[in-house]
Amino acid sequence: MSRRLRLNAFTMNVVSHIVQGQWTRPDTRQRDYTSLEPWVELAKLLEKGRFDAIFFADVIGAYDVYNGNRDAAVRRAVQFPVNDPSALIPALGLVTEHLGLAFTLSILQEHPFSFARRASTLDHYTRGRVGWNIVTSYLENAANNLGYRGLPLHDTRYDRGDEYLDVVYKLWEGSWEDDAVLADTERGVYADPAKVHEIDHRGEYYDVAGPHLSEPSPQRTPVLFQAGSSERGREFAARHAEATFISARNIRGARANVDDLHRRLVLAGRRPDDLLVFQGLTVITAATEGEARRKEREVQEHLSDEGTFAVVSGWLGTDLSAVDPDAPVGDLRTNAQQGIVKSLAEAAPDKTWTFRDLIFSIANRRIVGTPEHVADELERWHVDGGIDGVNLTYTTTPGSFEDFIDGVVPVLQDRGVVQREYHEGTFREKLFDGRVGPRLADTHPGTAYRRKAVVA
Ligand SMILES: Cc1cc2nc3c(=O)[nH]c(=O)nc-3n(C[C@H](O)[C@H](O)[C@H](O)COP(=O)(O)O)c2cc1C
């Protein structure tokens, strides 16, 4: 398979993630999110469908931008309540063998020293199947929950992110030498003290002595995902990420975004294929076109407008109750997610995008139809848009994933577009089809912190 399409299931440890209002339906298990069973069953299903990963979004604050309060978000369960996604990883690792297990953690949320240990621990328990989605947060309430007294400025958050990554690279890649662990029962020596090193990081945001508390895990550094696509976000992706999520409005926008990322990767001294680009898409499929359209109507009937406005207001950092829907978005300035505005110009540079268009494009970025039609469309995104993978959003769970796995996956497999079997090894080896080993590729800046590199 030359350039296969990768599949991620996009989910969140919540009642309602992206498509709002669907939790009220009898045919979804979203309300069961506080039990382990639906998650365990979903992971097994995804592995049966040869998905690359289950991917958990996360936020650490309430959506309180719409109407200037959190009432709509609380009422409609808009990513609230939200449980910790990383707590699910060991259970999902135990019931699967190959599925990648990726979760989100904001660099504002936790000190890099304790996070590095948590990630290493999870990478041990899953035998190297962990991925980390590095985000910088966009909700004021999240920052206020963590003692920042307001959301730090957009680009400053990424600056902090750069230093956060430097700290964790030092811990994961540089603190323990490969042969530090001896586990020599004869001599009673577990590890060689000469091969376990402090990191002595002194920076603008963090001072960390080290050594790292965990011994090296299979991947050392988990597979690094990222999801910001502002100017600064793309620069950050080109430096650190091995996979990035984009939210292009159409195929033209995806191509522009992908080309821009490839250009930035080369400038950062990496190869274009060092970064896999995943597009977020919702698929509604059934055996016949008519049945798929019926399912779409069902989604529309349950869609919560208030929930949609609450979530998009949070992403944009702009209260949509106070905006004329027919006003042009223009070059809306926001301290929240800047990549959304950028994606509009890339999708249709000559169009005057209104807020109504923007909300519609978010709520309706769907592929609806028979498995053959969906496969055709995904191939267009893949070939013409240049994406490497899809981040599949659900309307019902596990129903959306079941429909996709039963209907679309076999068609894509017959066309040689998606994998039939998993590659051996860690999540990183599987994702890159063995082109990269269990650890960071040599072109990745994190490798500069490896002991040999530091000593040389
Ligand atoms: C598809 C997608 C998924 C995202 N998922 C999350 C998430 O789960 N948690 C979060 O805090 N931010 C998430 N973000 C936000 C970004 O990661 C980023 O930290 C921030 O909003 C700034 O983005 P920008 O560079 O586009 O301005 C997501 C963004 C996109 C496009």
The ligand as an SDF file (V2000), in Angstrom:
LIG
                    3D

 31 33  0  0  0  0  0  0  0  0999 V2000
   -9.6140   19.3050   15.3570 C   0  0  0  0  0  0  0  0  0  0  0  0
   -9.1940   20.0670   16.5770 C   0  0  0  0  0  0  0  0  0  0  0  0
   -9.2650   19.4330   17.8140 C   0  0  0  0  0  0  0  0  0  0  0  0
   -8.8800   20.1030   18.9820 C   0  0  0  0  0  0  0  0  0  0  0  0
   -8.9960   19.4690   20.1690 N   0  0  0  0  0  0  0  0  0  0  0  0
   -8.7160   20.1530   21.3010 C   0  0  0  0  0  0  0  0  0  0  0  0
   -8.9180   19.5500   22.5640 C   0  0  0  0  0  0  0  0  0  0  0  0
   -9.3240   18.4000   22.6790 O   0  0  0  0  0  0  0  0  0  0  0  0
   -8.6420   20.2780   23.6610 N   0  0  0  0  0  0  0  0  0  0  0  0
   -8.1770   21.5750   23.5940 C   0  0  0  0  0  0  0  0  0  0  0  0
   -7.9420   22.1830   24.6380 O   0  0  0  0  0  0  0  0  0  0  0  0
   -7.9650   22.1580   22.3980 N   0  0  0  0  0  0  0  0  0  0  0  0
   -8.2320   21.4880   21.2740 C   0  0  0  0  0  0  0  0  0  0  0  0
   -8.0490   22.1200   20.0710 N   0  0  0  0  0  0  0  0  0  0  0  0
   -7.5000   23.4870   20.0750 C   0  0  0  0  0  0  0  0  0  0  0  0
   -6.0560   23.6260   19.6860 C   0  0  0  0  0  0  0  0  0  0  0  0
   -5.3700   22.4470   19.9620 O   0  0  0  0  0  0  0  0  0  0  0  0
   -5.1800   24.8000   20.1770 C   0  0  0  0  0  0  0  0  0  0  0  0
   -4.5000   24.5030   21.3620 O   0  0  0  0  0  0  0  0  0  0  0  0
   -5.7640   26.1400   20.4040 C   0  0  0  0  0  0  0  0  0  0  0  0
   -7.0990   26.2230   20.2420 O   0  0  0  0  0  0  0  0  0  0  0  0
   -5.1140   27.1650   19.5020 C   0  0  0  0  0  0  0  0  0  0  0  0
   -5.3450   26.7970   18.2100 O   0  0  0  0  0  0  0  0  0  0  0  0
   -4.8970   27.7030   17.0130 P   0  0  0  0  0  0  0  0  0  0  0  0
   -3.4250   27.4880   16.8200 O   0  0  0  0  0  0  0  0  0  0  0  0
   -5.6920   27.1860   15.8390 O   0  0  0  0  0  0  0  0  0  0  0  0
   -5.2180   29.1030   17.3530 O   0  0  0  0  0  0  0  0  0  0  0  0
   -8.4150   21.4460   18.9080 C   0  0  0  0  0  0  0  0  0  0  0  0
   -8.3400   22.0740   17.6460 C   0  0  0  0  0  0  0  0  0  0  0  0
   -8.7270   21.4060   16.4980 C   0  0  0  0  0  0  0  0  0  0  0  0
   -8.6150   22.1270   15.1870 C   0  0  0  0  0  0  0  0  0  0  0  0
  1  2  1  0
  2  3  1  0
  2 30  2  0
  3  4  2  0
  4  5  1  0
  4 28  1  0
  5  6  2  0
  6  7  1  0
  6 13  1  0
  7  8  2  0
  7  9  1  0
  9 10  1  0
 10 11  2  0
 10 12  1  0
 12 13  2  0
 13 14  1  0
 14 15  1  0
 14 28  1  0
 15 16  1  0
 16 17  1  0
 16 18  1  0
 18 19  1  0
 18 20  1  0
 20 21  1  0
 20 22  1  0
 22 23  1  0
 23 24  1  0
 24 25  2  0
 24 26  1  0
 24 27  1  0
 28 29  2  0
 29 30  1  0
 30 31  1  0
M  END
$$$$
